[in-house]
Amino acid sequence: MLTDLETFKAGFLTRCVEEGISTDEALSRVKSASARLDAMEKQADIPGYGMLRDLLKGVAGVATPVVSKATDLATSLGIFGPPILGGVAGYGVSKMTDVDEEDVDDIKKEELVDEYRRQAHKLRQSKALRAYRDKRKERGGVYL
């Protein structure tokens, strides 16, 4: 279970990472919020502002390493992400186009049917050519 201080720190850091701000920007936000709270506390003696200011100061100490790690992680993802993504995509494509035994049998049957059709067409052509030659021989005669 997180305390109020830890919950606030985690929320603030999460928001900083989501917005993609740098460490310096996060620290400047903490300092400006702390300065505003100090000014408000001086103007009106409202309880709770001191605690919020202390929370912001605690966040400032934690923000630097966390934002630095987030930046390092983003850089690492930028460098190693494309090759990893390419490898995963290539593996997925190879698995999608992988041929199993049923597909091989179907391909063999289709190739056999295509070969039978081609041979039948070739036989029809040769029969037609023979018939054409035979007709030419019948017409022609020897003239003396």
Residue frames as a rotation matrix with the C-alpha (Angstrom) as fourth column:
MET 1
0.587 0.809 0.000 0.00
0.809 -0.587 0.000 0.00
0.000 0.000 -1.000 0.00
LEU 2
-0.349 -0.711 0.611 1.39
0.701 -0.631 -0.332 3.37
0.621 0.312 0.719 -0.99
THR 3
-0.282 0.206 -0.937 1.36
0.733 -0.584 -0.349 6.35
-0.619 -0.785 0.014 1.30
ASP 4
0.774 0.610 -0.170 -0.04
0.398 -0.678 -0.618 9.68
-0.492 0.411 -0.767 0.12
LEU 5
0.297 -0.763 -0.574 3.46
-0.563 -0.625 0.541 10.94
-0.771 0.162 -0.616 -0.58
GLU 6
-0.646 -0.574 0.502 4.40
0.003 0.657 0.754 7.87
-0.763 0.489 -0.423 -2.65
THR 7
0.093 0.782 0.617 1.11
0.834 0.277 -0.477 7.99
-0.544 0.559 -0.626 -4.55
PHE 8
0.821 0.185 -0.540 1.63
-0.023 -0.934 -0.356 11.64
-0.571 0.305 -0.763 -5.41
LYS 9
-0.125 -0.957 -0.264 5.23
-0.565 -0.150 0.811 11.00
-0.816 0.250 -0.522 -6.50
ALA 10
-0.578 -0.068 0.813 4.19
0.424 0.827 0.370 8.08
-0.698 0.558 -0.449 -8.70
GLY 11
0.469 0.844 0.261 1.37
0.728 -0.203 -0.655 10.08
-0.500 0.497 -0.710 -10.29
PHE 12
0.662 -0.283 -0.694 3.59
-0.351 -0.935 0.046 13.08
-0.662 0.213 -0.718 -10.95
LEU 13
-0.417 -0.908 0.038 6.37
-0.442 0.239 0.865 10.97
-0.794 0.344 -0.501 -12.47
THR 14
-0.292 0.400 0.869 3.92
0.693 0.714 -0.096 9.00
-0.659 0.574 -0.486 -14.59
ARG 15
0.775 0.618 -0.133 2.50
0.394 -0.637 -0.663 12.22
-0.494 0.461 -0.737 -15.97
CYS 16
0.308 -0.750 -0.585 6.00
-0.606 -0.629 0.487 13.53
-0.733 0.204 -0.649 -16.72
VAL 17
-0.648 -0.556 0.520 6.90
-0.015 0.692 0.721 10.33
-0.761 0.460 -0.457 -18.59
GLU 18
0.086 0.780 0.620 3.58
0.802 0.316 -0.507 10.35
-0.591 0.541 -0.598 -20.50
GLU 19
0.889 0.242 -0.388 4.17
0.038 -0.885 -0.465 13.94
-0.455 0.399 -0.796 -21.60
GLY 20
0.583 -0.724 0.370 7.77
0.787 0.389 -0.478 13.07
0.203 0.570 0.796 -22.54
ILE 21
0.892 -0.272 0.361 9.34
-0.301 -0.953 0.025 15.95
0.337 -0.131 -0.932 -20.70
SER 22
0.081 -0.959 -0.273 13.02
0.109 0.281 -0.953 16.03
0.991 0.047 0.128 -19.86
THR 23
0.004 -0.187 -0.982 14.55
0.955 0.293 -0.052 15.88
0.297 -0.938 0.180 -16.40
ASP 24
-0.912 -0.402 -0.083 15.23
0.410 -0.879 -0.243 19.60
0.024 -0.256 0.967 -16.39
GLU 25
-0.516 0.797 0.315 11.64
-0.319 -0.520 0.792 20.41
0.795 0.308 0.523 -17.32
ALA 26
0.294 0.621 -0.727 10.33
0.476 0.564 0.675 18.12
0.829 -0.544 -0.129 -14.57
LEU 27
-0.331 -0.491 -0.806 12.58
0.944 -0.157 -0.291 19.79
0.016 -0.857 0.515 -12.01
SER 28
-0.966 0.000 0.257 11.52
0.029 -0.993 0.111 23.24
0.256 0.114 0.960 -13.17
ARG 29
-0.078 0.997 -0.009 7.85
-0.106 0.000 0.994 22.22
0.991 0.079 0.106 -12.78
VAL 30
0.240 0.119 -0.964 8.53
0.845 0.462 0.268 20.99
0.477 -0.879 0.010 -9.25
LYS 31
-0.692 -0.591 -0.414 10.36
0.718 -0.622 -0.313 24.20
-0.073 -0.513 0.855 -8.35
SER 32
-0.802 0.436 0.409 7.68
-0.199 -0.840 0.505 26.47
0.564 0.324 0.760 -9.81
ALA 33
0.215 0.914 -0.343 4.92
0.156 0.315 0.936 24.54
0.964 -0.254 -0.075 -8.01
SER 34
0.008 -0.298 -0.954 6.88
0.977 0.205 -0.056 24.70
0.212 -0.932 0.293 -4.77
ALA 35
-0.930 -0.367 0.024 7.40
0.360 -0.922 -0.144 28.45
0.075 -0.125 0.989 -5.18
ARG 36
-0.410 0.857 0.310 3.67
-0.248 -0.432 0.867 28.96
0.878 0.279 0.390 -5.82
LEU 37
0.364 0.558 -0.746 2.76
0.545 0.522 0.656 26.95
0.755 -0.645 -0.114 -2.75
ASP 38
-0.452 -0.591 -0.668 5.19
0.892 -0.291 -0.347 28.97
0.011 -0.753 0.658 -0.63
ALA 39
-0.936 0.134 0.327 3.61
-0.058 -0.971 0.231 32.20
0.348 0.198 0.916 -1.89
MET 40
-0.030 0.998 -0.061 0.11
-0.136 0.056 0.989 30.89
0.990 0.038 0.134 -1.24
GLU 41
0.167 0.039 -0.985 1.06
0.844 0.510 0.163 29.70
0.509 -0.859 0.052 2.24
LYS 42
-0.802 -0.510 -0.312 2.42
0.597 -0.699 -0.394 33.10
-0.018 -0.502 0.865 3.10
GLN 43
-0.725 0.585 0.365 -0.74
-0.305 -0.746 0.592 34.82
0.618 0.318 0.719 1.85
ALA 44
0.346 0.894 0.287 -3.17
-0.778 0.102 0.620 32.56
0.525 -0.437 0.730 3.66
ASP 45
-0.646 -0.559 0.520 -2.44
-0.762 0.520 -0.386 30.31
-0.055 -0.645 -0.762 6.56
ILE 46
0.510 0.815 -0.276 -4.24
-0.843 0.537 0.030 27.29
0.172 0.217 0.961 5.14
PRO 47
0.007 -0.511 0.860 -3.29
-0.585 0.695 0.418 23.88
-0.811 -0.506 -0.294 6.50
GLY 48
0.640 0.198 0.742 -2.12
0.316 0.813 -0.490 21.31
-0.700 0.548 0.458 3.98
TYR 49
0.942 -0.316 -0.110 -0.01
-0.258 -0.477 -0.840 23.62
0.213 0.820 -0.531 1.82
GLY 50
0.171 -0.923 0.345 3.11
-0.959 -0.076 0.272 22.84
-0.225 -0.377 -0.898 3.80
MET 51
0.101 -0.074 0.992 2.51
-0.127 0.988 0.086 19.12
-0.987 -0.135 0.090 3.36
LEU 52
0.893 0.274 0.356 1.98
0.313 0.189 -0.931 19.56
-0.322 0.943 0.083 -0.39
ARG 53
0.693 -0.712 -0.114 5.18
-0.694 -0.617 -0.371 21.58
0.194 0.336 -0.922 -0.64
ASP 54
-0.073 -0.717 0.693 7.06
-0.760 0.489 0.427 18.81
-0.646 -0.496 -0.581 1.16
LEU 55
0.476 0.317 0.820 5.54
0.235 0.853 -0.467 16.32
-0.847 0.415 0.331 -1.26
LEU 56
0.996 -0.092 -0.007 6.79
-0.038 -0.333 -0.942 18.36
0.085 0.938 -0.336 -4.21
LYS 57
0.302 -0.943 0.138 10.27
-0.953 -0.295 0.065 18.56
-0.020 -0.151 -0.988 -2.74
GLY 58
-0.016 -0.247 0.969 10.24
-0.345 0.911 0.227 14.78
-0.938 -0.331 -0.100 -2.29
VAL 59
0.811 0.356 0.464 9.19
0.311 0.409 -0.858 14.36
-0.496 0.840 0.221 -5.90
ALA 60
0.783 -0.564 -0.262 12.09
-0.610 -0.615 -0.499 16.52
0.121 0.551 -0.826 -7.03
GLY 61
-0.101 -0.866 0.489 14.54
-0.861 0.322 0.392 14.09
-0.498 -0.382 -0.779 -5.42
VAL 62
-0.064 0.161 0.985 12.91
0.124 0.980 -0.152 11.08
-0.990 0.113 -0.083 -7.06
ALA 63
0.823 0.530 -0.205 12.14
-0.100 -0.219 -0.970 12.69
-0.559 0.819 -0.127 -10.45
THR 64
0.246 -0.800 -0.547 15.73
-0.926 -0.361 0.112 12.97
-0.288 0.479 -0.829 -11.62
PRO 65
-0.709 -0.598 0.373 16.65
-0.453 0.792 0.409 9.25
-0.540 0.121 -0.833 -11.64
VAL 66
-0.067 0.766 0.639 13.22
0.345 0.619 -0.705 8.11
-0.936 0.173 -0.306 -12.84
VAL 67
0.818 0.352 -0.454 13.06
-0.242 -0.505 -0.828 10.52
-0.521 0.788 -0.328 -15.78
SER 68
-0.073 -0.928 -0.365 16.69
-0.944 -0.054 0.326 9.67
-0.323 0.369 -0.872 -16.58
LYS 69
-0.657 -0.114 0.745 15.85
-0.065 0.993 0.095 5.96
-0.751 0.014 -0.660 -16.66
ALA 70
0.408 0.878 0.250 12.79
0.305 0.127 -0.944 6.63
-0.861 0.461 -0.216 -18.82
THR 71
0.617 -0.269 -0.739 14.96
-0.703 -0.611 -0.365 8.59
-0.354 0.745 -0.566 -21.26
ASP 72
-0.517 -0.849 0.105 17.53
-0.742 0.506 0.440 5.75
-0.426 0.150 -0.892 -21.34
LEU 73
-0.340 0.484 0.807 14.76
0.256 0.873 -0.416 3.24
-0.905 0.065 -0.420 -21.97
ALA 74
0.729 0.635 -0.256 13.31
-0.028 -0.345 -0.938 5.34
-0.684 0.691 -0.234 -24.80
THR 75
0.199 -0.750 -0.630 16.76
-0.947 -0.314 0.074 5.61
-0.254 0.582 -0.773 -26.38
SER 76
-0.697 -0.451 0.557 17.31
-0.371 0.892 0.258 1.86
-0.614 -0.027 -0.789 -26.09
LEU 77
0.111 0.825 0.554 13.92
0.370 0.483 -0.793 1.19
-0.922 0.293 -0.252 -27.66
GLY 78
0.735 0.135 -0.665 14.77
-0.455 -0.629 -0.630 3.59
-0.503 0.766 -0.401 -30.47
ILE 79
-0.208 -0.911 -0.357 18.03
-0.957 0.113 0.267 1.75
-0.203 0.397 -0.895 -31.16
PHE 80
-0.922 -0.249 0.296 17.00
-0.240 0.969 0.067 -1.87
-0.304 -0.009 -0.953 -30.65
GLY 81
-0.115 0.984 0.132 13.29
-0.285 0.095 -0.954 -1.61
-0.952 -0.148 0.269 -31.47
PRO 82
0.351 0.320 -0.880 13.44
-0.907 -0.118 -0.405 -1.68
-0.233 0.940 0.249 -35.29
PRO 83
-0.561 -0.562 -0.608 15.64
-0.708 0.706 0.001 -4.80
0.429 0.431 -0.794 -35.56
ILE 84
-0.890 0.287 0.354 13.55
-0.062 0.695 -0.717 -6.62
-0.452 -0.660 -0.601 -32.99
LEU 85
0.069 0.969 -0.236 10.32
-0.449 -0.181 -0.875 -5.55
-0.891 0.166 0.423 -34.70
GLY 86
0.077 -0.119 -0.990 11.72
-0.993 0.085 -0.088 -6.65
0.095 0.989 -0.112 -38.06
GLY 87
-0.878 -0.454 -0.152 12.68
-0.428 0.887 -0.174 -10.04
0.214 -0.088 -0.973 -36.65
VAL 88
-0.597 0.737 0.317 9.26
-0.021 0.381 -0.925 -10.56
-0.802 -0.558 -0.212 -35.12
ALA 89
0.279 0.714 -0.642 7.54
-0.712 -0.295 -0.637 -9.48
-0.644 0.635 0.426 -38.35
GLY 90
-0.269 -0.466 -0.843 9.74
-0.914 0.400 0.070 -11.81
0.305 0.789 -0.534 -40.42
TYR 91
-0.978 -0.071 0.195 9.03
-0.151 0.888 -0.434 -14.72
-0.143 -0.454 -0.879 -38.12
GLY 92
-0.232 0.971 0.056 5.29
-0.189 0.012 -0.982 -14.02
-0.954 -0.238 0.180 -38.31
VAL 93
0.266 0.294 -0.918 5.34
-0.929 -0.175 -0.325 -13.85
-0.256 0.940 0.227 -42.11
SER 94
-0.650 -0.558 -0.517 7.30
-0.675 0.736 0.054 -17.10
0.350 0.384 -0.854 -42.32
LYS 95
-0.860 0.386 0.333 4.76
0.038 0.699 -0.714 -18.81
-0.509 -0.601 -0.616 -40.08
MET 96
0.082 0.941 -0.328 1.84
-0.441 -0.261 -0.859 -17.44
-0.894 0.215 0.393 -42.10
THR 97
0.374 0.016 -0.927 3.32
-0.927 0.043 -0.373 -18.63
0.034 0.999 0.031 -45.41
ASP 98
-0.625 -0.605 0.494 4.51
-0.653 0.751 0.094 -21.96
-0.428 -0.264 -0.865 -44.02
VAL 99
-0.015 0.570 -0.821 3.32
-0.844 0.434 0.317 -24.96
0.537 0.697 0.475 -46.07
ASP 100
-0.173 0.000 0.985 2.01
-0.747 0.651 -0.131 -28.05
-0.642 -0.759 -0.112 -44.29
GLU 101
-0.817 -0.237 0.526 1.49
0.034 0.891 0.453 -31.60
-0.576 0.387 -0.720 -45.63
GLU 102
0.112 0.943 0.314 -2.11
0.614 0.183 -0.768 -31.01
-0.781 0.279 -0.558 -46.76
ASP 103
0.596 0.057 -0.801 -1.04
-0.400 -0.844 -0.358 -28.01
-0.696 0.533 -0.480 -48.80
VAL 104
-0.498 -0.845 -0.194 1.79
-0.655 0.221 0.722 -30.00
-0.568 0.487 -0.664 -50.41
ASP 105
-0.602 0.350 0.718 -0.64
0.465 0.884 -0.041 -32.77
-0.650 0.309 -0.695 -51.42
ASP 106
0.516 0.838 -0.177 -3.06
0.379 -0.409 -0.830 -30.21
-0.768 0.361 -0.529 -52.88
ILE 107
0.270 -0.509 -0.817 -0.26
-0.714 -0.676 0.185 -28.55
-0.646 0.533 -0.546 -54.84
LYS 108
-0.765 -0.560 0.319 0.87
-0.251 0.715 0.653 -31.93
-0.594 0.419 -0.687 -56.21
LYS 109
-0.175 0.795 0.580 -2.68
0.692 0.519 -0.502 -32.74
-0.700 0.314 -0.641 -57.36
GLU 110
0.678 0.424 -0.600 -3.05
-0.035 -0.797 -0.603 -29.34
-0.734 0.430 -0.525 -59.03
GLU 111
-0.160 -0.823 -0.545 0.26
-0.782 -0.232 0.579 -29.76
-0.603 0.519 -0.606 -60.84
LEU 112
-0.752 -0.068 0.656 -0.75
0.182 0.935 0.306 -33.24
-0.634 0.349 -0.690 -62.02
VAL 113
0.299 0.932 0.204 -4.08
0.625 -0.030 -0.780 -31.95
-0.721 0.361 -0.592 -63.35
ASP 114
0.541 -0.164 -0.825 -2.28
-0.480 -0.865 -0.143 -29.10
-0.690 0.473 -0.547 -65.13
GLU 115
-0.581 -0.813 -0.046 0.17
-0.548 0.349 0.760 -31.56
-0.602 0.467 -0.648 -66.71
TYR 116
-0.434 0.518 0.737 -2.71
0.599 0.777 -0.193 -33.80
-0.673 0.358 -0.648 -67.92
ARG 117
0.641 0.704 -0.304 -4.41
0.275 -0.581 -0.766 -30.77
-0.716 0.407 -0.567 -69.49
ARG 118
0.182 -0.663 -0.726 -1.20
-0.735 -0.582 0.348 -29.68
-0.653 0.470 -0.594 -71.18
GLN 119
-0.780 -0.484 0.396 -0.56
-0.164 0.769 0.617 -33.17
-0.603 0.417 -0.680 -72.57
ALA 120
-0.029 0.857 0.514 -4.17
0.692 0.388 -0.608 -33.46
-0.721 0.338 -0.605 -73.79
HIS 121
0.693 0.233 -0.682 -3.84
-0.187 -0.855 -0.483 -30.10
-0.696 0.463 -0.549 -75.56
LYS 122
-0.285 -0.893 -0.349 -0.56
-0.735 -0.030 0.678 -31.23
-0.615 0.450 -0.647 -77.12
LEU 123
-0.676 0.098 0.730 -2.18
0.327 0.928 0.179 -34.47
-0.660 0.360 -0.660 -78.35
ARG 124
0.443 0.896 0.036 -5.10
0.506 -0.216 -0.835 -32.53
-0.740 0.388 -0.549 -79.84
GLN 125
0.446 -0.359 -0.820 -2.66
-0.612 -0.791 0.014 -30.23
-0.653 0.495 -0.572 -81.64
SER 126
-0.652 -0.757 0.049 -0.63
-0.498 0.476 0.725 -33.10
-0.572 0.448 -0.687 -83.04
LYS 127
-0.333 0.629 0.703 -3.82
0.609 0.712 -0.348 -34.90
-0.719 0.312 -0.621 -84.17
ALA 128
0.698 0.594 -0.399 -5.04
0.132 -0.655 -0.744 -31.74
-0.704 0.467 -0.535 -85.92
LEU 129
0.061 -0.767 -0.639 -1.63
-0.792 -0.427 0.436 -31.32
-0.607 0.480 -0.633 -87.59
ARG 130
-0.769 -0.306 0.561 -1.66
-0.006 0.881 0.473 -34.95
-0.639 0.360 -0.679 -88.80
ALA 131
0.134 0.908 0.396 -5.19
0.668 0.212 -0.713 -34.52
-0.732 0.361 -0.579 -90.14
TYR 132
0.634 0.039 -0.772 -4.12
-0.346 -0.878 -0.329 -31.35
-0.691 0.476 -0.543 -91.98
ARG 133
-0.422 -0.871 -0.251 -1.11
-0.697 0.135 0.704 -33.15
-0.579 0.472 -0.665 -93.57
ASP 134
-0.599 0.250 0.761 -3.25
0.388 0.921 0.003 -36.09
-0.700 0.298 -0.649 -94.59
LYS 135
0.537 0.839 -0.092 -5.75
0.374 -0.334 -0.865 -33.78
-0.756 0.430 -0.493 -96.35
ARG 136
0.336 -0.485 -0.807 -2.95
-0.716 -0.688 0.116 -32.08
-0.612 0.540 -0.579 -98.28
LYS 137
-0.720 -0.644 0.258 -1.59
-0.350 0.659 0.666 -35.40
-0.599 0.389 -0.700 -99.50
GLU 138
-0.180 0.744 0.644 -5.03
0.592 0.604 -0.533 -36.52
-0.786 0.285 -0.549 -100.73
ARG 139
0.700 0.509 -0.501 -5.53
-0.009 -0.695 -0.719 -33.41
-0.714 0.508 -0.481 -102.83
GLY 140
0.125 -0.745 -0.656 -2.19
-0.844 -0.427 0.324 -33.29
-0.521 0.513 -0.682 -104.39
GLY 141
0.849 0.098 0.519 -1.31
0.142 0.904 -0.404 -35.57
-0.509 0.417 0.753 -107.18
VAL 142
-0.271 -0.959 0.082 1.60
0.248 0.013 0.969 -36.28
-0.930 0.283 0.234 -109.38
TYR 143
0.768 0.482 -0.421 1.39
-0.233 -0.402 -0.885 -34.37
-0.596 0.778 -0.197 -112.66
LEU 144
-0.216 -0.839 0.500 3.29
0.369 0.404 0.837 -35.86
-0.904 0.365 0.222 -115.63
